[in-house]
Amino acid sequence: MTTTTTRYLIVGGGLEGLAIAWSLADLGETDVTVVERDTLCSGMTGKSSGVVRCHYGNPSLAAMSWYGVDIFTRATEIFGDDMAFQQCGYVVGVGENNLEPLKANVAMMQNLGIDVDFIGHDKMSELWPGLHLDDFAAFAYEPLGGRGEAYMAGMAFAASARKLGVKIRQSTPVTRLLTDNTGRVIGAELANGDAIHAETVIVAAGPWTPALTAPVGVPVDVKAQRAQLVLVDQGEPTPAVPVLSDLAGLSYICREPNGELLVGNSDHAAPQYIDPDNYVNRADESTVDKIIMKMGHRLPDMPDPRITSSYVGAYDVTPDYNPIIGPAPVDGLFLATGFSGHGFKISPAVGKMVADMLLVGSTTLKDVDPNDFRYSRFAEDDLLLSLNPYKGAGEMR
């Protein structure tokens, strides 16, 4: 049994943990160790739909996503890896019932300097031929949005972090966090009995976070919410089209690189929760039926449509559907969890913000208030909610 030491120990080798590791190293702090219980990005990172958008009703999230757009756009320059980012654009379409929130959110984003504007039905028909548009009242278009691959982004962060000197250990499960006689977190015990001591332990373990933090007196209200995704072949490859957030039909549609369509759910009125270590990895029959109905309405002229496959991921959701990023109420412990479906697009900003907070105590991210994501907001009954929520879409936007 051995004990090693590091300044920063990151528990969780998914996208957020690896973004934090790279960002610390990029700022010159390379005494960093990442431990991952399985292989890198083998948890919920690989289940991400990879949408890149800035369309939020909260300024901090919108600004974090805008920062992410820049990093993804320059990924080849920064990492030598394009992270499979496709800058195909992103469109939000709403019905009459959500016209006012759309106007307010677009105005807020424009005030932040985000490239977004309204487009008409004619322009939308050009961007995505064949869509049924009659039930949309308006569209907001982000030309610099699109899609990436969370797994590839995580691996690019990992490779770059390693080059800078970060240690990354796979197949290294953590069994518990270690504390001293004052209650301060001082490291982690591994499944093989070894220990890693650290000045600060950063837990970025998604839905597995609560089991690690509760024994040291930090309950974290994060649940694994079932997220079902269905792949549809129209009968011929879909041409290049923007990602569509359909808030009239409460779904989202993305073009896959092979021309199929990935369809997800935007109706979170009746969430289902799962055990992230034990769940059925395919969409249920009722979800598939809903997708068929919605796709038949939105794309009525598909030549020979069929479902090709489906899979299930889990959003690590908090009560307000926004992440916890910041120090825990126990010394030596820092949290980066509960990303609630926002994690991929904001991951570059998460890494930057956490590194800034740990190394200098504040962040240089423009228009981002780290206090928005504090752990204590739930006990204070000061939830981080959308300023302009969309009817039917819950707090995911």
C-alpha positions in Angstrom: 0.0 0.0 0.0 1.5 3.3 -1.1 0.7 7.0 -0.6 1.5 9.5 -3.3 0.9 13.3 -3.2 -0.3 15.9 -5.7 -1.4 19.4 -5.4 -4.7 18.9 -7.2 -6.5 15.6 -7.4 -9.3 15.4 -9.9 -11.8 12.5 -9.3 -13.4 11.8 -12.6 -11.8 11.4 -16.1 -14.8 12.6 -18.1 -15.1 15.7 -20.1 -15.3 18.2 -17.2 -12.5 16.7 -15.2 -10.2 16.6 -18.2 -11.1 20.2 -19.2 -10.2 21.3 -15.7 -6.9 19.4 -15.8 -5.9 21.0 -19.1 -6.9 24.4 -17.9 -4.9 24.1 -14.7 -1.8 23.0 -16.8 -2.4 25.7 -19.4 -2.1 28.3 -16.5 1.1 26.7 -15.4 -0.1 24.3 -12.7 1.1 20.8 -13.7 1.1 19.1 -10.3 -2.3 17.6 -11.2 -3.5 14.0 -11.1 -6.7 12.7 -12.7 -8.1 9.4 -11.6 -10.8 7.6 -13.6 -12.5 4.4 -12.4 -12.7 3.0 -15.9 -11.3 4.4 -19.2 -11.4 8.1 -20.0 -14.8 9.5 -21.1 -16.4 6.1 -20.6 -19.2 7.4 -18.4 -21.9 9.9 -19.6 -19.4 11.9 -21.7 -19.8 9.4 -24.5 -23.6 9.7 -24.4 -23.7 13.4 -25.1 -25.5 14.6 -28.1 -22.7 17.2 -28.6 -24.9 20.2 -29.4 -23.1 23.6 -29.3 -25.4 26.5 -28.6 -25.4 29.7 -26.6 -29.2 29.9 -26.3 -29.9 30.2 -22.6 -32.1 32.3 -20.4 -29.2 32.8 -17.9 -26.4 35.3 -18.8 -23.6 33.3 -17.2 -24.5 30.1 -19.1 -24.9 32.0 -22.3 -21.5 33.6 -21.9 -19.8 30.3 -20.9 -21.2 28.7 -24.1 -20.0 31.7 -26.2 -16.5 31.1 -24.8 -16.9 27.4 -25.7 -17.8 28.3 -29.3 -14.5 30.2 -29.6 -12.5 27.3 -28.2 -14.2 24.7 -30.4 -13.7 26.9 -33.5 -10.0 27.2 -32.8 -9.6 23.6 -31.5 -7.1 22.6 -34.2 -5.0 25.6 -33.5 -5.1 25.1 -29.7 -5.0 21.3 -29.4 -4.0 20.0 -32.8 -7.4 18.2 -32.9 -10.6 19.6 -34.3 -12.7 17.8 -31.6 -15.0 16.8 -34.6 -16.7 20.2 -34.3 -19.1 20.9 -37.2 -20.1 24.6 -37.4 -23.4 23.9 -39.1 -25.4 26.5 -37.1 -28.1 26.2 -34.5 -31.7 27.3 -34.7 -34.4 27.6 -32.0 -38.0 27.6 -33.3 -40.9 28.5 -31.1 -44.7 28.7 -31.3 -46.8 31.7 -30.4 -46.8 30.8 -26.7 -43.0 31.2 -26.5 -42.5 34.3 -28.7 -41.9 36.7 -25.9 -39.3 34.5 -24.1 -37.5 34.1 -27.4 -37.3 37.9 -28.0 -36.1 38.4 -24.5 -33.4 35.7 -24.7 -32.1 36.9 -28.1 -31.9 40.5 -26.7 -29.9 39.3 -23.7 -27.5 37.2 -25.8 -27.0 40.1 -28.3 -26.1 42.3 -25.3 -23.4 39.8 -24.4 -22.0 40.0 -27.9 -23.2 36.6 -29.0 -23.8 36.2 -32.8 -27.5 35.4 -32.9 -30.5 37.0 -34.7 -34.0 36.3 -35.9 -34.6 34.7 -39.3 -37.8 34.3 -41.2 -39.6 31.2 -42.5 -38.1 31.7 -46.0 -34.5 31.6 -44.6 -35.3 28.6 -42.4 -36.6 26.8 -45.5 -33.3 27.5 -47.2 -31.3 26.3 -44.2 -33.3 23.1 -43.8 -35.5 22.1 -46.8 -38.4 19.9 -46.2 -39.3 21.0 -42.7 -42.9 21.6 -41.8 -42.8 25.2 -40.5 -46.4 26.3 -40.1 -46.6 25.9 -36.3 -43.5 28.0 -35.7 -44.0 31.7 -34.9 -40.3 32.7 -35.0 -36.7 31.4 -35.3 -33.5 32.5 -33.7 -30.3 31.5 -35.5 -26.7 31.1 -34.3 -24.5 30.7 -37.4 -21.5 29.8 -35.3 -23.2 27.0 -33.3 -23.4 23.4 -34.3 -22.2 20.0 -33.1 -19.1 18.4 -31.7 -18.2 15.1 -30.1 -17.8 15.1 -26.4 -15.7 12.0 -26.3 -13.2 13.5 -28.8 -13.2 16.8 -26.9 -12.4 15.0 -23.7 -9.6 13.0 -25.3 -8.1 16.2 -26.8 -8.1 17.8 -23.4 -6.5 14.7 -22.0 -3.8 14.5 -24.6 -2.9 18.2 -24.2 -2.9 18.0 -20.4 -0.6 15.0 -20.5 1.9 16.8 -22.8 2.0 19.6 -20.2 2.8 17.2 -17.4 -0.6 16.2 -15.9 -0.8 12.6 -14.6 -3.8 10.7 -15.7 -4.6 7.3 -14.2 -7.3 5.0 -15.7 -8.8 1.9 -14.1 -8.3 3.7 -10.8 -11.6 3.7 -8.8 -11.9 5.9 -5.7 -13.5 4.1 -2.8 -13.7 7.1 -0.4 -12.5 10.6 0.2 -10.0 10.9 3.0 -10.2 13.6 5.8 -8.0 14.6 8.7 -9.1 15.1 12.3 -10.4 18.5 11.5 -12.7 17.2 8.8 -10.7 18.7 5.9 -10.5 16.6 2.8 -6.9 15.6 2.2 -7.1 13.0 -0.6 -8.7 9.8 -1.7 -8.4 6.1 -1.0 -8.2 3.9 -4.1 -9.8 0.5 -4.6 -6.4 -1.3 -4.3 -5.8 0.3 -0.9 -3.4 3.0 -2.1 -4.0 6.6 -1.2 -3.4 9.9 -3.0 -3.0 12.9 -0.8 -3.8 16.4 -2.2 -4.1 20.0 -1.2 -7.4 20.1 -3.0 -9.6 17.3 -4.3 -11.9 18.3 -7.2 -14.8 15.9 -7.6 -16.1 15.9 -11.2 -17.8 12.6 -11.2 -21.2 13.5 -12.6 -24.1 11.3 -11.2 -21.5 9.4 -9.1 -20.6 12.5 -7.1 -23.1 12.2 -4.2 -21.8 8.8 -3.1 -18.3 10.2 -2.7 -19.2 13.5 -1.0 -21.9 12.4 1.4 -19.6 10.5 3.8 -17.5 13.6 4.3 -20.5 15.7 5.2 -21.3 17.2 1.9 -24.7 16.0 0.5 -25.0 16.8 -3.2 -28.5 16.8 -4.7 -27.7 15.3 -8.1 -29.7 12.6 -9.7 -29.3 10.7 -12.9 -32.1 11.6 -15.3 -32.8 9.3 -18.2 -32.1 10.9 -21.6 -33.3 8.8 -24.5 -31.9 9.4 -28.0 -33.2 7.9 -31.3 -31.4 7.7 -34.6 -33.5 8.1 -37.7 -32.6 7.3 -41.4 -34.8 9.4 -43.7 -34.2 7.0 -46.5 -31.5 9.1 -48.1 -28.7 11.0 -46.4 -29.7 14.4 -44.9 -27.7 17.2 -46.4 -25.8 19.7 -44.2 -28.4 21.4 -42.0 -28.3 23.3 -38.7 -29.1 21.8 -35.3 -32.8 22.4 -34.7 -34.3 23.0 -31.2 -37.9 22.5 -31.9 -39.7 24.2 -29.0 -43.1 23.9 -30.8 -42.8 20.1 -30.8 -40.4 19.8 -27.8 -37.7 17.9 -29.4 -34.2 18.6 -30.9 -32.8 17.2 -34.2 -29.2 17.0 -35.2 -27.6 15.7 -38.4 -25.1 12.9 -37.8 -21.9 12.7 -40.0 -23.4 9.7 -41.9 -26.5 11.7 -42.8 -28.9 10.1 -40.3 -30.7 12.3 -37.7 -30.3 12.1 -34.0 -33.5 13.1 -32.2 -33.8 13.9 -28.5 -36.4 15.0 -26.1 -37.0 18.6 -24.9 -40.0 17.9 -22.8 -38.9 17.5 -19.2 -42.3 17.7 -17.5 -42.1 14.0 -16.3 -38.4 13.1 -15.7 -37.4 9.5 -15.2 -34.4 8.7 -12.9 -32.0 5.8 -13.3 -29.1 4.0 -11.6 -26.2 5.2 -13.8 -24.5 1.8 -13.3 -27.6 -0.3 -14.2 -30.1 0.7 -16.8 -31.4 -0.4 -20.2 -29.3 1.3 -22.9 -32.1 1.7 -25.5 -35.1 4.0 -25.8 -38.4 2.6 -24.6 -41.3 1.9 -26.9 -43.4 4.9 -25.9 -40.4 7.2 -26.6 -39.9 5.7 -30.0 -43.6 6.1 -30.8 -43.4 9.8 -29.8 -40.3 10.3 -32.0 -42.0 8.7 -34.9 -45.0 11.0 -34.5 -43.0 14.1 -34.1 -40.7 13.4 -37.0 -43.6 12.6 -39.2 -45.0 16.0 -38.4 -41.8 17.9 -38.7 -40.4 16.1 -41.8 -43.5 14.9 -43.6 -41.7 14.1 -46.9 -39.0 11.7 -45.7 -38.6 9.2 -48.6 -38.3 6.0 -46.6 -37.9 6.7 -42.9 -36.8 4.1 -40.4 -35.4 3.9 -36.8 -31.9 2.6 -37.0 -30.9 2.5 -33.3 -31.3 4.3 -30.0 -29.4 4.7 -26.8 -29.8 6.2 -23.3 -27.6 8.5 -21.3 -28.1 10.3 -18.1 -28.1 14.0 -17.3 -26.6 14.6 -13.8 -29.3 17.0 -12.8 -29.6 19.4 -9.8 -32.9 20.8 -8.5 -32.5 23.9 -10.8 -31.0 22.1 -13.8 -27.7 24.0 -13.5 -24.3 22.9 -12.3 -22.6 23.2 -9.0 -19.1 24.6 -9.6 -17.2 25.9 -6.6 -15.8 25.1 -3.2 -17.7 22.7 -1.0 -18.6 23.6 2.7 -15.7 21.4 3.8 -12.1 22.5 3.4 -10.0 20.9 0.7 -13.0 19.9 -1.5 -14.1 21.5 -4.8 -17.2 20.5 -6.8 -17.8 20.4 -10.5 -20.9 18.4 -11.0 -24.6 18.5 -11.9 -24.2 19.7 -15.4 -27.8 18.9 -16.3 -27.3 18.5 -20.0 -25.2 21.7 -20.5 -21.8 20.1 -19.9 -20.4 19.7 -23.4 -20.9 23.2 -24.7 -19.7 24.9 -21.6 -16.8 22.5 -20.8 -14.0 24.9 -22.0 -15.4 27.6 -19.8 -15.8 25.2 -16.9 -12.2 24.3 -17.1 -11.1 27.9 -17.4 -13.4 29.1 -14.5 -12.3 26.3 -12.1 -8.6 26.8 -12.9 -9.0 30.6 -12.3 -10.9 30.1 -9.1 -8.3 27.7 -7.7 -5.2 29.6 -8.7 -6.2 33.2 -8.4 -9.5 33.2 -6.6 -11.7 34.7 -9.3 -12.3 34.3 -13.0 -11.4 36.3 -16.1 -14.3 34.8 -18.1 -16.3 37.7 -19.4 -19.9 38.1 -18.2 -19.7 35.0 -16.0 -20.5 35.2 -12.3 -19.1 32.1 -10.5 -21.4 32.9 -7.6 -24.3 31.7 -9.8 -23.0 28.1 -9.4 -22.3 28.0 -5.7 -23.1 25.0 -3.7 -25.1 27.0 -1.0 -27.7 28.3 -3.4 -30.1 25.4 -2.8 -30.0 25.8 1.0 -30.5 29.6 0.5 -33.5 28.9 -1.8 -31.9 31.1 -4.4 -32.0 28.8 -7.4 -30.3 29.6 -10.7 -33.3 29.8 -13.0 -33.9 31.0 -16.5 -34.8 34.7 -16.7 -37.0 33.9 -19.7 -38.2 30.3 -19.5 -40.0 28.6 -22.4 -43.3 27.0 -21.7 -43.1 23.2 -21.8 -39.3 23.1 -22.0 -38.6 23.2 -18.2 -35.3 24.7 -17.1 -33.1 23.1 -19.8 -32.8 26.4 -21.6 
